[in-house]
C-alpha cells in the first residue's frame, strides 16, 4: 500500500506559487527569464495537455455571421492574428 502511494505521489506534478504572466499577451516568465505561451509552460511543468476551441464570446467576436445565421465565409476557419 505504501509503495502504491509513493508511486502515485511521484507521478503528481503541480504548479504552486506565483506565476509572472504578461498582462498583454498572457505569456509566462520562467525562472530563467524566458517568456513562453501559457500552454507550453503548463505542458512542460505538469502532465496537463491542451485542446483548443472557441468560447461563445470569441465566436461572436471572430465569427459574428455564426450568430446571425448567415453562412460562414469560404476558406479555412481561423481567428485573425492578435495585434
TALINRA-V550108 format. One record per pair of residues at least 6 apart in sequence whose C-alpha atoms are under 7 Angstrom apart, sorted by the first residue. I is the first residue (numbers start at 0). J is the second residue. D is the distance in Angstrom with one decimal. If there is no record, write none. Layout:
BEGIN
I:J:D
I:J:D
END
This chain:
BEGIN
12:45:5.1
12:46:6.7
13:45:6.1
18:27:6.7
19:27:5.7
19:28:5.5
20:26:5.6
20:27:4.4
20:28:6.4
21:27:6.4
25:37:6.7
26:34:5.8
26:35:5.2
26:36:4.6
26:37:5.6
27:34:5.4
27:35:5.3
27:36:6.4
27:37:6.0
28:34:4.4
28:35:6.5
38:49:6.8
41:47:6.8
42:48:5.9
59:66:6.7
61:78:5.9
64:70:6.6
64:71:6.2
65:71:6.7
END
